[in-house]
Amino acid sequence: MNAAESIRLARLERQVAFLYRHFGLDPALADAFPAADGMPPEFVAALRRHDHITAIKLYRQATGTSLADAKETVERIARAI
């Protein structure tokens, strides 16, 4: 990585950190949702409300996984938050 790329990367990291603070988001959430692409916003909202039943239902609808797998995944994500 050259100097210009390093400067650009540092600037982008500062911007992302600012957005996390501005919107009151926990940066750890980015790592807690490795497969969050395609997950409906209601899924994240249910997790924030600690409504695991709704989160499991939404996870199953989005991924087609079994009830046991969805429950395990949602509980793992909820612990990471």
C-alpha positions in Angstrom: 0.0 0.0 0.0 1.5 3.3 -1.0 1.3 6.6 1.0 -1.7 8.0 -0.8 -3.7 4.8 -0.2 -2.7 4.8 3.5 -3.9 8.4 3.8 -7.2 7.6 2.0 -7.8 4.5 4.2 -7.2 6.5 7.4 -9.6 9.2 6.2 -12.3 6.6 5.4 -11.8 5.0 8.8 -12.3 8.4 10.5 -15.4 9.0 8.5 -16.9 5.6 9.4 -16.0 6.2 13.1 -17.8 9.6 12.9 -20.9 8.0 11.4 -21.0 5.3 14.1 -20.8 8.0 16.8 -23.3 10.3 15.0 -25.9 7.6 14.7 -25.2 6.1 18.1 -24.3 2.8 16.7 -22.0 0.2 18.3 -19.1 -0.6 16.0 -19.2 -4.2 17.3 -22.5 -4.6 15.5 -20.7 -4.7 12.2 -18.9 -7.9 13.2 -21.9 -9.3 15.0 -23.8 -9.6 11.7 -21.5 -11.4 9.3 -24.4 -12.4 7.1 -26.5 -9.3 7.7 -26.6 -8.6 3.9 -30.1 -9.3 2.9 -31.5 -9.3 6.4 -34.5 -7.0 6.8 -34.2 -4.0 9.0 -36.9 -5.4 11.2 -34.4 -8.2 12.2 -32.0 -5.7 13.7 -34.8 -3.8 15.3 -36.1 -7.0 16.9 -32.6 -7.8 18.3 -32.3 -4.3 19.8 -35.7 -4.8 21.5 -34.5 -8.2 22.8 -37.4 -9.8 20.9 -35.7 -13.0 20.0 -38.8 -14.8 18.9 -39.5 -12.2 16.2 -35.8 -12.1 15.3 -35.8 -15.9 14.9 -38.9 -15.8 12.7 -37.4 -13.1 10.5 -34.1 -14.9 10.3 -35.8 -18.1 9.2 -37.9 -16.2 6.6 -34.7 -14.5 5.2 -32.4 -17.6 5.2 -34.7 -20.6 5.1 -32.8 -22.3 7.9 -34.3 -24.6 10.4 -35.8 -23.4 13.7 -32.9 -24.9 15.7 -30.2 -23.2 13.5 -32.0 -19.9 13.5 -32.4 -20.0 17.3 -28.7 -20.8 17.7 -27.6 -18.0 15.3 -29.9 -15.4 16.8 -28.8 -16.2 20.3 -25.1 -16.0 19.3 -25.7 -12.6 17.6 -27.6 -11.4 20.7 -24.7 -12.3 23.0 -22.3 -10.4 20.7 -24.3 -7.2 20.9 
